[in-house]
Amino acid sequence: MEQSNFPVTRTDAEWRAMLTPEQYEVMRGHGTERPGSCALLHEKRAGAFSCAGCGQPLFVATRKFESGTGWPSFDTPVEGAVEETVDRSYGMVRTEVHCSQCGSHLGHVFPDGPPPSGLRYCINGVALNFEPE
């Protein structure tokens, strides 16, 4: 992913200094956290979820739902907050979701979510910060 396309850019050294090793692997290396390993999976308070890389608000708590997958799931992002690309890794074709401000990998979106969108944004919890209302 070409970093110059995003309003927030950092060098690799800056990313490594500001993110934990797990966050760096997920957000900059397009990795995936272990299912069920993030405390935000069980977060139920009112508030907003933002990008751990740049602070941009990505999802509001009212759009979060329990998908049973082991990752925080949302049916709708904040308008303009995420962008999508085709991910052909691991012999699959999926839709990757990344932050529109810094390009950090967040997770994937699938067409098996609840109404009204019918989408499931399956997001790595380590890529998110939560700010309660």
C-alpha positions in Angstrom: 0.0 0.0 0.0 1.4 3.4 -1.0 1.7 5.4 2.1 2.0 8.8 0.3 -1.7 8.4 -0.6 -2.8 9.0 3.0 -3.0 12.3 5.0 -1.2 10.8 8.0 2.2 9.3 7.1 5.0 8.0 9.3 8.3 6.3 8.7 8.6 2.6 9.5 10.8 3.6 12.5 8.1 6.0 13.8 5.4 3.3 13.4 7.5 0.8 15.3 8.1 3.3 18.1 4.5 4.2 18.6 2.8 0.8 18.2 3.2 -2.4 20.2 4.8 -5.3 18.4 1.3 -6.9 18.0 -0.2 -3.7 16.7 2.6 -3.2 14.3 2.2 -6.8 12.9 -1.5 -6.3 12.4 -1.7 -2.7 11.3 1.4 -2.3 9.2 2.1 -6.0 8.4 -1.6 -6.9 7.6 -1.6 -9.6 10.3 -4.5 -10.9 12.4 -4.7 -11.0 16.2 -5.8 -14.3 17.8 -9.6 -14.6 18.0 -10.9 -13.8 21.4 -7.7 -12.2 22.6 -8.7 -8.5 22.7 -10.6 -6.9 25.6 -12.5 -4.7 23.1 -14.3 -7.8 21.9 -16.4 -7.5 25.1 -16.7 -3.7 25.2 -20.4 -2.7 25.6 -20.3 0.9 26.8 -21.5 3.8 24.7 -18.6 5.5 22.9 -16.4 5.4 19.9 -13.7 3.2 18.5 -10.8 5.0 16.8 -7.7 4.0 14.8 -4.8 3.2 17.1 -2.4 4.5 14.5 -3.8 8.0 14.0 -6.8 8.6 16.3 -9.4 8.9 13.5 -12.9 7.8 14.7 -13.8 4.6 12.8 -16.9 3.1 14.5 -19.5 4.0 17.1 -20.5 1.6 19.8 -24.1 1.5 18.7 -23.0 -0.2 15.4 -21.1 -3.0 17.2 -22.6 -6.5 17.5 -21.7 -9.9 18.7 -20.8 -12.0 15.6 -19.4 -15.0 17.4 -16.1 -14.8 15.4 -13.8 -13.7 18.2 -13.2 -10.2 16.8 -15.0 -6.9 17.4 -17.7 -6.7 14.6 -19.6 -3.6 13.4 -22.2 -3.3 10.7 -21.4 0.3 9.6 -18.2 2.5 9.9 -18.2 6.2 10.4 -18.7 7.8 7.0 -15.4 8.2 5.1 -13.4 6.6 7.9 -12.4 3.4 6.1 -11.4 2.4 2.7 -11.4 -1.1 1.1 -8.9 -3.0 -1.1 -8.9 -6.5 -2.5 -6.9 -8.9 -0.4 -5.8 -12.1 -2.2 -3.6 -13.5 0.6 -3.7 -17.0 1.8 -5.4 -18.3 -1.4 -8.6 -16.4 -0.7 -10.2 -13.3 -2.1 -11.4 -11.0 0.7 -12.1 -7.3 1.1 -9.6 -5.6 3.3 -10.5 -2.6 5.4 -8.0 0.1 6.2 -8.0 3.5 7.9 -8.6 6.2 5.3 -6.3 8.6 7.2 -3.2 6.5 7.8 -3.7 3.4 5.7 -3.4 1.0 8.7 -4.9 -2.4 8.2 -7.9 -2.9 10.4 -9.5 -6.2 9.3 -11.9 -7.3 6.6 -15.6 -6.8 5.7 -17.9 -9.6 4.8 -21.5 -9.6 3.4 -23.0 -11.7 6.2 -23.8 -9.0 8.8 -27.2 -7.9 10.3 -29.6 -5.4 8.8 -29.7 -2.7 7.8 -26.3 -2.9 6.0 -25.9 -6.7 5.8 -22.2 -6.1 6.3 -19.8 -7.4 9.0 -16.7 -5.3 9.5 -14.5 -7.9 11.3 -11.9 -5.7 13.0 -8.7 -6.5 14.9 -9.2 -5.1 18.4 -5.5 -4.1 18.7 -6.0 -1.7 15.8 -8.6 0.2 17.8 -8.7 2.5 20.8 -12.0 3.0 22.7 -13.2 6.3 24.1 -16.3 5.9 26.3 -19.0 8.6 26.2 
